[in-house]
Amino acid sequence: MPAALSDPSFTLCVILGIIVVLLGGVWLRKRTRGDMLRFACAAGAMLFLVLIDHFIESPREETTRKMRQIALATRAKKLDDAFTHVAESFEYEKITKPQLLEKARQAEKLEFWQGIDVGDFHRADFEKIDDSKVKIGFYVKPAGGAGISAENTRYCWATFFKDADGQYRLKTFDLFPKRPNHPGEKPTVPSQLQ
Protein backbone atom coordinates (compact mmCIF):
# COMPACT_ATOMS: atom_id res chain seq x y z
CA MET A 1 0.00 0.00 0.00
CA PRO A 2 1.49 3.37 -0.97
CA ALA A 3 2.39 5.48 2.07
CA ALA A 4 0.48 8.42 0.57
CA LEU A 5 -2.71 6.41 1.21
CA SER A 6 -1.88 4.46 4.39
CA ASP A 7 -0.16 7.45 6.00
CA PRO A 8 -1.59 10.54 4.28
CA SER A 9 -0.09 13.90 5.04
CA PHE A 10 -2.11 16.59 6.77
CA THR A 11 -1.85 18.70 3.62
CA LEU A 12 -3.42 15.97 1.45
CA CYS A 13 -6.31 15.58 3.93
CA VAL A 14 -6.91 19.34 4.06
CA ILE A 15 -6.86 19.70 0.26
CA LEU A 16 -9.24 16.77 -0.21
CA GLY A 17 -11.48 18.13 2.57
CA ILE A 18 -11.63 21.56 0.90
CA ILE A 19 -12.52 19.93 -2.42
CA VAL A 20 -15.34 17.96 -0.76
CA VAL A 21 -16.70 21.09 0.94
CA LEU A 22 -16.53 23.16 -2.28
CA LEU A 23 -18.18 20.47 -4.38
CA GLY A 24 -20.82 19.98 -1.67
CA GLY A 25 -21.53 23.71 -1.72
CA VAL A 26 -21.86 23.74 -5.52
CA TRP A 27 -24.22 20.78 -5.41
CA LEU A 28 -26.37 22.38 -2.67
CA ARG A 29 -26.59 25.62 -4.66
CA LYS A 30 -27.34 24.17 -8.12
CA ARG A 31 -28.85 20.75 -7.30
CA THR A 32 -27.82 19.18 -10.62
CA ARG A 33 -27.11 15.51 -11.13
CA GLY A 34 -23.56 16.19 -12.40
CA ASP A 35 -22.71 18.29 -9.34
CA MET A 36 -24.10 15.58 -7.07
CA LEU A 37 -21.92 12.94 -8.79
CA ARG A 38 -18.78 15.10 -8.47
CA PHE A 39 -19.55 15.69 -4.78
CA ALA A 40 -20.25 11.98 -4.21
CA CYS A 41 -16.96 10.99 -5.90
CA ALA A 42 -14.94 13.46 -3.82
CA ALA A 43 -16.71 12.42 -0.60
CA GLY A 44 -16.13 8.75 -1.51
CA ALA A 45 -12.43 9.43 -2.11
CA MET A 46 -12.20 11.18 1.28
CA LEU A 47 -13.98 8.26 3.00
CA PHE A 48 -11.69 5.78 1.20
CA LEU A 49 -8.61 7.70 2.37
CA VAL A 50 -9.85 7.86 5.98
CA LEU A 51 -10.65 4.12 6.04
CA ILE A 52 -7.27 3.15 4.58
CA ASP A 53 -5.46 5.44 7.02
CA HIS A 54 -7.41 3.96 9.93
CA PHE A 55 -7.15 0.26 9.05
CA ILE A 56 -3.75 -0.04 7.33
CA GLU A 57 -0.65 0.82 9.32
CA SER A 58 2.20 2.42 7.41
CA PRO A 59 5.84 1.55 8.22
CA ARG A 60 6.23 4.95 9.94
CA GLU A 61 3.16 4.36 12.09
CA GLU A 62 4.22 0.78 12.91
CA THR A 63 7.77 1.68 13.96
CA THR A 64 6.58 4.69 15.98
CA ARG A 65 4.00 2.51 17.75
CA LYS A 66 6.63 -0.13 18.50
CA MET A 67 9.05 2.40 19.98
CA ARG A 68 6.26 3.69 22.22
CA GLN A 69 5.42 0.11 23.25
CA ILE A 70 9.09 -0.56 24.07
CA ALA A 71 9.15 2.53 26.28
CA LEU A 72 5.89 1.60 28.02
CA ALA A 73 7.15 -1.94 28.63
CA THR A 74 10.37 -0.64 30.22
CA ARG A 75 8.36 1.61 32.56
CA ALA A 76 6.08 -1.34 33.46
CA LYS A 77 9.19 -3.52 34.02
CA LYS A 78 8.09 -5.97 31.33
CA LEU A 79 11.34 -6.36 29.42
CA ASP A 80 10.17 -9.51 27.63
CA ASP A 81 7.35 -7.45 26.07
CA ALA A 82 9.80 -4.71 25.11
CA PHE A 83 12.22 -7.13 23.50
CA THR A 84 9.56 -8.72 21.25
CA HIS A 85 10.08 -5.59 19.12
CA VAL A 86 13.86 -6.08 18.94
CA ALA A 87 15.30 -8.19 16.10
CA GLU A 88 17.23 -11.35 16.94
CA SER A 89 20.05 -9.92 14.79
CA PHE A 90 20.13 -6.65 16.79
CA GLU A 91 23.59 -5.12 17.19
CA TYR A 92 24.74 -1.78 18.55
CA GLU A 93 28.48 -1.19 18.85
CA LYS A 94 29.07 -4.96 19.27
CA ILE A 95 26.23 -5.26 21.82
CA THR A 96 23.84 -8.05 20.79
CA LYS A 97 20.20 -8.53 21.76
CA PRO A 98 21.00 -10.86 24.72
CA GLN A 99 23.66 -8.42 25.98
CA LEU A 100 21.26 -5.46 25.65
CA LEU A 101 18.61 -7.43 27.54
CA GLU A 102 21.12 -8.12 30.31
CA LYS A 103 22.04 -4.39 30.50
CA ALA A 104 18.31 -3.58 30.70
CA ARG A 105 17.83 -6.12 33.53
CA GLN A 106 20.76 -4.54 35.42
CA ALA A 107 19.26 -1.06 34.93
CA GLU A 108 15.91 -2.30 36.27
CA LYS A 109 17.62 -3.14 39.57
CA LEU A 110 18.80 0.45 40.09
CA GLU A 111 16.77 2.26 42.72
CA PHE A 112 16.08 5.36 40.60
CA TRP A 113 15.47 3.53 37.28
CA GLN A 114 11.90 3.89 35.99
CA GLY A 115 12.35 2.90 32.34
CA ILE A 116 12.63 5.15 29.31
CA ASP A 117 10.49 7.80 27.66
CA VAL A 118 10.41 8.39 23.92
CA GLY A 119 8.77 11.23 22.06
CA ASP A 120 8.79 14.04 19.56
CA PHE A 121 8.26 11.73 16.59
CA HIS A 122 8.09 13.87 13.46
CA ARG A 123 7.01 12.79 9.98
CA ALA A 124 10.16 14.39 8.54
CA ASP A 125 12.31 12.19 10.81
CA PHE A 126 11.29 9.04 8.95
CA GLU A 127 13.31 7.56 6.11
CA LYS A 128 12.33 4.57 4.00
CA ILE A 129 15.53 2.89 2.80
CA ASP A 130 13.77 0.07 0.90
CA ASP A 131 10.78 -2.25 1.36
CA SER A 132 12.37 -3.98 4.35
CA LYS A 133 14.40 -1.24 6.06
CA VAL A 134 13.29 2.08 7.57
CA LYS A 135 14.73 4.62 9.99
CA ILE A 136 12.97 6.88 12.49
CA GLY A 137 14.22 9.69 14.69
CA PHE A 138 12.95 10.65 18.16
CA TYR A 139 14.02 11.75 21.62
CA VAL A 140 14.81 9.15 24.28
CA LYS A 141 15.49 9.77 27.97
CA PRO A 142 15.20 8.04 31.33
CA ALA A 143 11.64 8.20 32.67
CA GLY A 144 11.04 10.24 35.85
CA GLY A 145 13.12 9.60 38.94
CA ALA A 146 15.79 11.50 40.80
CA GLY A 147 18.85 12.74 39.01
CA ILE A 148 17.13 12.96 35.61
CA SER A 149 18.03 16.10 33.68
CA ALA A 150 18.13 17.51 30.18
CA GLU A 151 21.69 16.19 29.82
CA ASN A 152 20.25 12.65 29.88
CA THR A 153 18.04 13.29 26.84
CA ARG A 154 19.40 11.96 23.54
CA TYR A 155 18.19 12.04 19.99
CA CYS A 156 17.87 8.49 18.66
CA TRP A 157 18.04 7.47 15.01
CA ALA A 158 16.67 3.89 15.02
CA THR A 159 16.84 1.37 12.18
CA PHE A 160 14.06 -1.18 11.78
CA PHE A 161 14.13 -4.23 9.50
CA LYS A 162 11.12 -6.22 8.38
CA ASP A 163 11.42 -9.78 9.69
CA ALA A 164 10.18 -12.93 7.93
CA ASP A 165 6.80 -12.57 9.69
CA GLY A 166 6.28 -9.16 8.05
CA GLN A 167 6.79 -7.19 11.29
CA TYR A 168 9.32 -4.39 11.64
CA ARG A 169 11.77 -4.91 14.51
CA LEU A 170 14.53 -2.73 15.92
CA LYS A 171 17.84 -3.72 14.31
CA THR A 172 20.15 -0.99 15.64
CA PHE A 173 20.23 2.66 16.63
CA ASP A 174 22.53 5.64 16.95
CA LEU A 175 22.37 8.14 19.78
CA PHE A 176 23.15 11.84 19.35
CA PRO A 177 23.55 14.59 21.95
CA LYS A 178 20.79 16.65 20.32
CA ARG A 179 18.39 16.77 17.44
CA PRO A 180 19.49 18.54 14.28
CA ASN A 181 18.27 22.11 13.85
CA HIS A 182 15.33 21.13 11.63
CA PRO A 183 13.18 17.97 11.46
CA GLY A 184 14.29 15.84 8.55
CA GLU A 185 17.97 16.80 8.88
CA LYS A 186 20.25 13.86 9.62
CA PRO A 187 22.25 14.07 12.86
CA THR A 188 26.03 13.82 12.61
CA VAL A 189 27.78 13.35 15.98
CA PRO A 190 26.83 10.12 17.79
CA SER A 191 27.23 9.74 21.54
CA GLN A 192 28.13 6.49 23.27
CA LEU A 193 25.73 4.19 25.11
CA GLN A 194 26.66 4.24 28.79
N, C-alpha and C positions, 0 to 999 in steps of 0.2 A: 504494500500500500504506500503510495507516495506520501512523504511527510507533509506536503502542502495540504493534504486532506486529513490525515490522521493527527496532525499537529498544526492546525492552521494558525497563521499569525493573527494578531489582533487587527492589523490593518486590513487583511482579507475579510475578516468577519464584519468590520465596520463598513467597508465598501459594499459588500453583498447586502448588508442590512439597509444601507441607504438606498440601494437599487430596489429592494423589496418595498420600502416605504414609498419611494417615488412612483413605482409602478402601481402600488395599491392606491395612491392618491389619484393617479390618472384614471384608473378603472372606476373609482368611486365618483369621479367628476363626470366622466363620459358614459359609463355603463355600456360599453360595446363589448362584443364577444372577443374580439382580437385583444383588447386591453385586459380582459379577464384572463385570457390564456397566457399573455406575457407575465401578468402578476402571479398566476398559478405556477408557471415554470420557475420564476425567480424564488417564490416562497418554497417550492419543492426543492430547489437547489440548496437553499439555506437550511431546510430541514435535513436534507441528505448530509450536508456538511456537519451539522450539529450531532447527528446520530453517529457518523463515522468518528468524529472527535471523541464522543462519549464512550463508544464501545470498542474502539481499536486504539491500543496504546502504541505510541510512537517510540522509537529507541530513546529519544531524549526523555520522554515521560517515564519510561521503564527504568532507566538508569538513575534518574532523579529520585523516583520512588524507592528504589533499592538502597540508595545511599541514606535516605531518611529512615528506612527500616533498619539498616545497620546501626545508625545512631540511636534509635529508640531501643533496640535490643541491647546495646551496651549500657544504656541508662537503667534498663530493667534487669541487668545482670543475666542476660540470656545469650551468652556468647555463641552457643550452638546455632541459635536462630540467626545471629548476625553473620556467622561464617557460611551459612547456606548460600549467601550472595557473593562469596569469594571463590574464585576459580581454583581448582586443584593445582593448576600450573602457576599460581600466583608467585611472583617474585618481586621484591623491592630491595635493592642494594644487597643482594645475596641472602635476603631473609625470605624463607619459603612460607607457605600457608601454615604448616605445623609450628614453625618457629614464631610466626606472628600470633598465632593462637596462644602459645605459651606466654609471650610478652603481654598479651591482653589479660590472661589469667593472673599474672603477677601484678599487673596494674589494678585489677579488681580487688586485690588484697590490701591495697594502700588505703589508709583511713580516709583521706580526703577525696579519693577517686569516685566520681559519679557518672562515668561514661563520657561520651563525646556529643557535641552538638554540631550539626552541619546547617548551612543556610546560604542565603543570597545566591540561589541558582538563577542564572540569567540565560535567556535563549541564545544570546550571542556567545556565551561560554560553552557552546556545544559544537563538536566537530565530528562529522561522520567521515571516517577514513575509508571504509568500504562497507560491504553488506554485513560483515561480521566483526567490525571493530569501530568503536566510537570513543570519544573523549568528552568529559564534562569538567567544568571548573566550578568551585564553590569554596566557601570558608569552612574551616574545621577548627574546633577548639574544645578544650575540656569543659564538660558541663558543670555548672555551679561550683560549690565548694570553696574552701578557703585557699588563698594563695593563687587564685585564678585572675589573670590580668590580660590586658590587650596584647602583651608580649607573647602570650601563649596562643594567640590566634594565628593560623596559617592559611594561606590560599592553597588549595589542593587541586591538582590537575590529574584526574583519575582516568585510567584506560579500562574499558570494558570490552570483553570478547564474547561473542555468541557461542555458547557451548552446543554440543550435539543435540541437546533437548530443546534448542531454540531459545533458551533464556540467556540474557546478558549477565555476565558475572565479572566482578572486579579482578583484573589481571595484574595491575600495578598502579602506582601513583607517584607523583612528584609533589613535594611540598615546597612552598615559596614563602618568604617572609611577608609579602603583601601582594595584593591583587594589582595587576597592571592598571595604568591610569584610566583606561576605558574598557568596558565589557567587550569581549571579542578579541582583545589583544592577547598575545601569548606571553606568559611570564618567562623570565630569563634566568633568574638566579635561584637555584634550588637551595633549600636548607636541609639539614640532616635530621633523620628520625632519631629522637633521643630514647 
